[in-house]
Amino acid sequence: QVQLVESGGGLVQPGGSLRLSCKASVTIFSPNAMGWYRQAPGKQRELVATKASGGNTDYADSVKGRFTISRDNAKNTVYLQMNSLKPEDTAVYYCNLRVWRLGVRSDYWGQGTQVTVSS
């Protein structure tokens, strides 16, 4: 059973920065992507950024130029550096691990970490 443990959320003023971390409990050898989604109150969960094991990255338009996703495969960890934070970035951020094995896609989720951007 894969577990994802997140850290790094908190309260920050507009324009500030935070760094989220997510560590997987196992090493995944199949093709996979690790990333972050977020869900604000009353809204659907949305993609923030993902990074595939092959290196491809994908960002939501709303965070391009402000957020950077990176991976340390030796540590089974993905990071999200968030700069120039805005109040609209306030949400619960969820780590996601997506694995493709024998044609089947599996999703694993972290417990979520709160990010609040407010003065």
N, C-alpha and C positions, 0 to 999 in steps of 0.2 A: 504494500500500500504506500503510495507516494504521499508525503506530507510537504506542504509549503509553509514556511515560517517567515512572516513579514516583520519588518521593523522600520522605524524612521519617520513615522507620521507625527503630526503635532500641530500646534498653532503658530502661525507666522504672519507677519504684517505684509500688506501688498508690496510687491517689489522684492520680497525676500526670497530665500532659497531653502529647499529641503532636499534630502537624498533618501530615497526609499531603497530597502534591500529585501531580497526574497531568496531564501535558501531552500533548495529541494533536498529531501532526505535521502535520495538515491541518485546514482548516476544513470542517466538515460542514454543508451547507445543508439536507439532508433532515431530517425529524423524527428525533430521536434522544434517547437518555438516556445520561448518564454517571454512573458510580457506583463503588461498592466492594463487593467480596465478600471473604470470608476463609475460610481453611481451616486448621484446627488438626490436629495429628497424629492420624491414625486417624479423622478425621471428614470428612464431605462438605463441599464448598464451599457456603457459605451467603451469602445477601444480607446486607449491612450497611446500605447506604443508596444510593439513586439519586435523580437529579434530572433531569427531562426538560427538553428545550429549551423547552417551553412553560411550565415552572416547577413542575410538580407534583413533589412529593418523596415518598419512601417510605422508611421505616426499619424495621429489625428491632425487634421488641418489646424485645429485650434491650439495645438501645442508646438507645432513646428517652429524651430528657431529658439524655443525656450526650454524644452525638455530634451534630455539625451538619455537613451537607453544603452546599456552595456552589459556584457556577460563575462563572467569568469568561469569558464567551463571546468577548470580544475577544482573549483570550489562549489560547483553546482549552484551558482548564485547569479541572479540578475539584479541590476541596479537601475534606478530611475533618478537622474539628477534633474531637479526642477528649479529653474531660475525664473526671475521676473514673474513671480506668482501673482495671480489675480483673484479677486473674490470669487469669480465664476469657476475657479479651479477647486473650490471647496466641495469635497465629496469623500465617500469611503473608497479607498483604492484597494483593488483586489489583484493579487498576483495570480497569473495563469500559466500553467504548463500544458501545452498541447502536443500530443504524441501520435505519430502515425506508425502503426505496426500491422503488417499483413493486410493493408487496405482499410484498416479500421482506425478512426480517429477517436482519441480519448482526451477529455479535458479534466484537469485537476485545478482546484482553487484554494487559495489561502483564505484565512479567516477575515481578512480585511483590516485596513488601518486608516484611521480618520486623518484627513488633511483639512485644516480650517485656515482660510486666508481672510484675515480681518484685522482692522485697526482698533 
